[in-house]
């Protein structure tokens, strides 16, 4: 089995629609794909309708969190999307996205960048607007060569010149809420230092004690020594070790299935989940 547990669609900051994403998963010969858009489950219904036979969909989301001034992302799988408390927190994050993005556009304008809100809104479309959409605008303007280069201290990195903080969950609260909604939590790309500051391993240990289920080990932003270090940490802390592409379509260079999760780990995730269940493809339809 080929299992990719971290992907994004146009419901947040990917470039594939949810329907295109699951069809592309079939073309990439994936057996299981998780749709984990940022702080939203809006793409799930479209993905389910279009899900090809032979592909199973894991519903999820990537939750924005912060602890001790450091941003981190929590992958939440197979939770009840209608659980009221978790839904309310996701809506708080979502509602803060537009004011935050507008504030970053203003900062960039003050830095002399000829960016306009209309350009960012066009790029975001119906998705939850975020830094990748602003980064894409900077690429279009020729300010940076690619999206990754926009996430530097000169521009959009945490604490960068154009950075604006957004509403984010405390990760311990996120774990509690996801568990209460019957879901499973995995700390996404925990040592991706190229993205900015990361939390120390002591915090990962505290999160494990607080109910964290796993950590994402095999990821494009982890080099081989980092993956080995994380694999050892997962073993020491009794955490599940996952792997995934963090696919964003054409917005990033990674491909679907570039990194995958061991079937036994996937089986354990599904065994722990009670809020929702993986959806097997029934053939889908073209849209």
Secondary structure as UniProt FT lines:
FT   STRAND          3..7
FT   TURN            10..13
FT   HELIX           18..27
FT   TURN            28..29
FT   STRAND          32..35
FT   TURN            42..43
FT   HELIX           44..50
FT   TURN            53..54
FT   STRAND          56..67
FT   TURN            68..69
FT   STRAND          70..77
FT   TURN            81..82
FT   HELIX           84..110
FT   TURN            111..112
FT   HELIX           117..124
FT   TURN            125..126
FT   HELIX           131..140
FT   TURN            141..142
FT   HELIX           147..150
FT   TURN            153..156
FT   TURN            158..159
FT   TURN            161..162
FT   HELIX           171..180
FT   TURN            181..182
FT   STRAND          184..187
FT   TURN            188..191
FT   HELIX           193..195
FT   HELIX           201..209
FT   TURN            210..211
FT   STRAND          214..218
FT   TURN            220..221
FT   HELIX           224..237
FT   STRAND          240..243
FT   HELIX           249..251
FT   TURN            256..257
FT   HELIX           263..272
FT   STRAND          279..280
//
